[in-house]
Amino acid sequence: MRIDILTLFPEMFKGPLTESILKRAMDKGLVEMYFHDIREYSLDKHKKVDDYAFGGGAGMVMTIQPIADAINKLKSEREYDHIIYMTPDGERFNQKIANSLSLSGNIMILCGHYKGVDQRVRDQFITMELSIGDFVLTGGELAAAVISDAVIRLIPGVMSDETSALTDSFQDDLLSPPVYTRPAEYDGIKVPDILLSGNQAKIDEWREKQAYKRTKQRRPDLLDE
C-alpha cells in the first residue's frame, strides 16, 4: 500500500507514523508513506495558500490552485483508489471503513486547515470525506495520522499475530472483553478462574459474554446497529 498525504505541516507526521508497528511495516516494504508540502505547489511568490472567503466572514480558506496542482501531479503518476479529505463534516470513520481501506493499493489524504478548502476541491477531486469525531482540530494532520494507523495495522504481515486485529473492538460490532496477564494474583486480586482453566471453548464463551456485557454497558448503540 502507498499513502500520500497532502499537508501544510509535513513535520507533524514525524513520530506518530514513523515509530513502532508502523515503522516496522515501512521497513518491511508493506507500506509506503509520502508527505507532500502543499506550499511547494503554490504559484504565489510568497507561497501563500489561503485567502479570505467570498461573502465575508471570519477565517481563511485554503485556495484551490496549489491543492489542485498537487493532486493532479500525483494522479499523473499513478491511480488512486481513494482521495480522502479530512473534515469535521465528513462521514464518521469506523472499523468497517478501516477494513475496506486496508484493501486499497494507493490512497491520498488531504489535510484541511483554517475554515477548510475551497469547495471546488471537494467537488472535483475528493472521493471520500472522513471525520474522526464530532469536534474540530486545528488541522487534518492528526486525523490523517489516526486514519493511517488504523488502516496500516490491518495490512497482512504488519502485525506479528495477524489474528490479533480480528479480535479488536468493533470488528464484530462489539467491544473487546477484559484481558489479563501474569501474575495470576496481584495484591489479592485474582484473574478469573475460567481464563486459567485451559478449556478454550469455555474461555471463548466467557469472552463473548463479557464482550456483549461491556458493549451493552458502554456502547449500546453498537447493538442497535
C-alpha positions in Angstrom: 0.0 0.0 0.0 1.1 3.6 -0.7 -0.3 6.5 1.2 0.3 10.1 0.1 -0.6 12.9 2.5 -1.0 16.5 1.3 -0.4 18.9 4.2 0.8 22.3 5.2 2.8 20.8 8.0 4.6 17.6 7.0 6.9 17.6 10.1 3.8 16.9 12.2 3.9 13.3 11.0 7.4 12.5 12.3 6.8 10.3 15.3 3.2 9.2 15.1 3.8 7.4 11.7 7.5 6.7 12.0 7.6 4.6 15.2 6.6 1.2 16.5 4.4 -1.1 14.3 4.0 1.4 11.5 7.8 1.9 11.2 8.3 -1.9 11.0 5.6 -2.0 8.3 7.5 0.5 6.2 10.9 -1.1 6.9 9.4 -4.4 5.6 8.1 -2.7 2.5 4.5 -3.4 3.3 3.5 0.3 3.1 5.0 3.4 1.7 4.2 6.8 3.1 4.9 10.2 1.5 4.2 13.6 2.9 3.8 16.5 0.4 4.0 20.1 1.4 1.1 21.9 -0.3 3.1 25.2 -0.1 5.6 23.8 -2.6 2.9 23.8 -5.3 1.8 27.4 -4.7 2.4 29.8 -7.6 2.3 32.8 -5.3 5.7 34.4 -4.9 5.2 34.2 -1.1 3.9 30.6 -1.2 0.6 31.8 0.1 -2.0 29.0 0.2 -5.0 30.7 1.8 -7.3 33.7 1.2 -10.4 35.4 2.5 -13.8 33.7 1.9 -16.1 35.2 -0.7 -19.1 36.7 1.0 -17.2 37.6 4.1 -17.0 36.0 7.5 -14.2 35.0 9.9 -11.4 32.7 9.0 -9.4 31.9 5.9 -9.9 29.4 3.2 -7.3 27.1 1.5 -7.1 28.1 -2.1 -7.7 25.7 -5.0 -4.6 26.2 -7.1 -1.8 24.6 -5.0 -4.1 21.7 -3.9 -5.3 21.0 -7.5 -1.8 21.1 -8.8 -0.5 18.7 -6.1 -3.4 16.2 -6.7 -3.0 16.4 -10.5 0.7 15.7 -10.3 0.2 12.7 -8.1 -2.7 11.4 -10.2 -0.5 11.7 -13.3 2.0 9.2 -11.8 -0.4 6.5 -10.5 -4.1 5.7 -10.0 -5.6 6.2 -6.5 -8.3 4.0 -5.0 -9.4 6.9 -2.8 -8.7 10.6 -2.4 -9.7 11.4 1.1 -10.4 14.8 2.7 -10.3 15.0 6.5 -13.1 17.3 7.6 -15.4 17.6 10.7 -18.5 17.3 8.4 -17.3 14.0 6.8 -18.5 10.5 7.3 -17.7 9.2 10.8 -14.6 6.9 10.5 -15.1 3.4 11.9 -13.6 0.0 11.8 -15.6 -1.1 8.8 -14.2 1.8 6.8 -10.7 0.9 8.1 -11.2 -2.7 6.9 -12.2 -1.5 3.5 -9.4 1.0 3.1 -6.8 -1.6 4.1 -7.6 -3.5 0.8 -6.6 -0.4 -1.2 -3.4 -0.1 -3.2 -2.9 3.7 -3.3 -4.6 6.3 -1.0 -4.2 10.1 -1.0 -5.3 12.1 2.1 -5.8 15.8 2.1 -5.4 17.7 5.4 -7.5 20.8 5.7 -6.8 23.9 7.7 -8.4 27.2 8.7 -12.1 27.2 7.6 -11.4 24.4 5.2 -10.6 24.1 1.5 -12.3 25.8 -1.5 -15.4 23.8 -2.2 -14.3 23.2 -5.8 -11.5 20.9 -4.4 -14.1 18.8 -2.7 -16.4 18.7 -5.8 -13.7 17.9 -8.4 -11.2 15.7 -6.7 -12.3 14.2 -3.4 -13.8 10.7 -3.4 -14.3 10.2 0.3 -14.7 12.7 3.2 -13.9 11.4 6.7 -14.2 12.7 10.2 -12.8 11.0 13.4 -15.4 12.6 15.7 -17.7 15.5 16.4 -15.1 18.0 17.3 -12.8 20.4 15.5 -9.0 20.1 15.4 -6.5 22.8 14.3 -5.9 20.8 11.1 -6.4 17.5 9.5 -2.9 16.1 10.2 -3.7 14.4 13.5 -6.9 12.9 12.0 -4.9 11.7 8.9 -2.4 10.0 11.3 -5.3 8.3 13.1 -6.7 7.0 9.8 -3.3 5.8 8.6 -2.6 4.0 11.8 -6.0 2.2 11.9 -5.6 1.1 8.2 -1.9 0.1 8.1 -2.2 -2.2 11.1 -4.8 -4.3 9.2 -2.4 -5.0 6.3 -1.4 -8.7 6.3 2.1 -9.0 7.7 2.1 -5.8 9.6 1.3 -7.3 13.0 3.2 -10.3 14.2 0.0 -12.1 15.1 -2.5 -11.3 12.3 -5.4 -12.8 14.2 -5.0 -10.1 16.8 -6.6 -7.4 14.6 -9.6 -9.7 14.0 -10.4 -9.7 17.7 -10.2 -5.9 18.2 -13.1 -3.8 19.4 -15.6 -3.0 16.7 -14.6 -5.8 14.3 -17.9 -7.7 15.1 -19.8 -4.6 16.4 -18.7 -5.5 19.9 -16.2 -4.0 22.3 -13.3 -6.3 23.3 -13.7 -8.3 26.6 -11.4 -7.7 29.6 -7.9 -9.0 29.2 -5.4 -10.2 31.9 -1.8 -11.3 32.1 0.7 -12.5 34.7 0.7 -12.6 37.6 -2.5 -14.6 38.2 -2.9 -12.8 41.5 -1.7 -9.3 42.5 -2.3 -7.6 45.8 -5.1 -10.1 46.5 -6.9 -9.5 43.2 -7.2 -12.7 41.1 -7.6 -13.3 37.4 -11.0 -15.0 36.6 -10.6 -18.8 37.1 -12.1 -19.6 33.7 -9.0 -18.0 32.0 -6.7 -20.3 33.8 -8.8 -23.5 33.2 -7.3 -24.4 29.8 -10.8 -25.1 28.4 -10.6 -23.0 25.2 -14.3 -23.5 24.4 -15.4 -22.2 27.8 -12.9 -19.3 27.6 -14.2 -18.3 24.2 -17.8 -18.4 25.5 -16.8 -16.3 28.6 -15.1 -13.7 26.3 -18.1 -13.5 24.1 -20.4 -12.9 27.0 -18.0 -10.3 28.5 -17.8 -8.5 25.2 -21.6 -8.4 24.9 -21.9 -7.2 28.5 -19.3 -4.5 28.1 -20.8 -3.3 24.8 -24.3 -3.2 26.4 -23.0 -1.1 29.3 -20.7 1.3 27.3 -21.9 1.4 23.7 -25.5 0.1 23.4 -25.7 2.0 20.1 -23.5 -0.7 18.6 -26.0 -3.4 19.4 -28.8 -1.3 18.0 -26.9 -1.0 14.7 
